[in-house]
């Protein structure tokens, strides 16, 4: 598993797709597939859009479920995950927005721990942090 993180519109998808130019890539935008598609690389981006549709009250169980699903997907193809840094110390006023930010933070920590590599993208420039 390879994880790429950066702010919104910082060039994360372009960076990843350039890396994967010669491979058969399947892109899952805003959802986590139930089954692994036939491809060399599965790229999952905008997980936070999918998280909005989930019950965030028990984020520990949700994070475990997501990791289990991702590990199963990874058995058949290489997995690249693109996530958006949404924290930066700003605490949202709305409860649901705070739950989303907190859940994303916990999920990202778990993803980073499991990942083979982690790259931070800053306006199209990648910085390898793991």
HUWO-V773584 format. One record per pair of residues at least 4 apart in sequence whose ideal C-beta (glycine too) atoms are under 8 Angstrom apart, sorted by the first residue. I is the first residue (numbers start at 1). GAP is how many residues later the second one is. If there is no record, write none. Layout:
I;GAP + I;GAP
//
This chain:
1;69 + 1;73 + 1;78 + 1;79 + 1;80 + 1;110 + 1;113 + 1;114 + 1;115 + 2;76 + 2;77 + 2;78 + 2;79 + 2;113 + 2;114 + 2;115 + 2;116 + 2;117 + 3;77 + 3;78 + 3;79 + 3;80 + 3;105 + 3;108 + 3;109 + 3;112 + 3;114 + 3;115 + 3;116 + 4;8 + 4;11 + 4;12 + 4;76 + 4;77 + 4;78 + 4;79 + 4;114 + 4;115 + 4;116 + 4;117 + 4;122 + 5;7 + 5;77 + 5;78 + 5;79 + 5;80 + 5;103 + 5;113 + 5;114 + 5;115 + 5;116 + 6;4 + 6;5 + 6;6 + 6;78 + 6;79 + 6;114 + 6;115 + 6;116 + 7;77 + 7;78 + 7;81 + 7;115 + 8;76 + 10;111 + 10;112 + 10;113 + 10;114 + 11;4 + 11;110 + 11;112 + 11;113 + 11;114 + 12;4 + 12;33 + 12;70 + 12;72 + 12;109 + 13;4 + 13;30 + 13;32 + 13;69 + 14;4 + 14;110 + 15;4 + 15;104 + 15;106 + 15;109 + 15;111 + 16;4 + 16;27 + 16;64 + 16;66 + 17;4 + 17;8 + 17;26 + 20;5 + 20;20 + 20;21 + 20;23 + 20;60 + 23;16 + 23;17 + 23;18 + 24;14 + 24;15 + 24;16 + 24;17 + 25;14 + 25;15 + 25;16 + 25;17 + 25;18 + 26;11 + 26;12 + 26;13 + 26;15 + 26;16 + 26;17 + 26;51 + 27;16 + 27;18 + 28;4 + 28;5 + 28;14 + 28;15 + 28;16 + 28;17 + 29;16 + 29;17 + 30;15 + 30;16 + 30;17 + 30;19 + 30;20 + 31;13 + 31;18 + 31;19 + 32;12 + 32;15 + 32;18 + 32;34 + 32;37 + 32;38 + 32;41 + 33;4 + 33;9 + 33;11 + 33;40 + 36;6 + 36;36 + 36;37 + 36;39 + 36;40 + 36;41 + 37;5 + 37;40 + 39;38 + 40;37 + 40;38 + 41;36 + 41;37 + 41;38 + 41;39 + 42;31 + 42;35 + 42;36 + 42;37 + 42;38 + 43;37 + 43;38 + 43;39 + 44;26 + 44;35 + 44;36 + 44;37 + 44;38 + 45;36 + 45;37 + 45;38 + 46;4 + 46;36 + 46;38 + 47;4 + 47;19 + 47;34 + 47;36 + 47;57 + 47;60 + 48;4 + 48;35 + 48;36 + 48;38 + 48;52 + 48;56 + 50;4 + 51;5 + 51;11 + 51;49 + 51;52 + 51;53 + 51;56 + 52;48 + 54;8 + 55;7 + 56;6 + 56;40 + 56;43 + 56;44 + 56;46 + 56;47 + 57;42 + 58;4 + 59;4 + 59;40 + 59;43 + 59;44 + 59;47 + 59;48 + 60;4 + 60;46 + 61;4 + 62;4 + 62;41 + 62;45 + 63;4 + 63;40 + 63;43 + 63;44 + 63;47 + 64;4 + 65;4 + 66;4 + 66;41 + 66;44 + 67;4 + 67;43 + 67;44 + 67;47 + 68;4 + 69;4 + 70;4 + 70;9 + 70;11 + 70;41 + 70;44 + 71;4 + 71;43 + 73;4 + 73;6 + 74;4 + 74;5 + 81;30 + 81;34 + 83;21 + 83;24 + 83;25 + 83;28 + 86;14 + 86;15 + 86;18 + 87;14 + 87;17 + 87;18 + 91;7 + 91;10 + 92;5 + 92;6 + 92;9 + 93;4 + 94;4 + 95;4 + 96;4 + 97;4 + 98;4 + 99;4 + 100;4 + 101;4 + 102;4 + 103;4 + 104;4 + 105;4 + 106;4 + 107;4 + 108;4 + 109;4 + 110;4 + 111;4 + 112;6 + 112;18 + 115;15 + 117;11 + 117;13 + 118;10 + 118;11 + 118;12 + 119;7 + 119;8 + 119;9 + 119;10 + 120;6 + 120;7 + 120;9 + 121;4 + 121;5 + 121;6 + 122;5
//
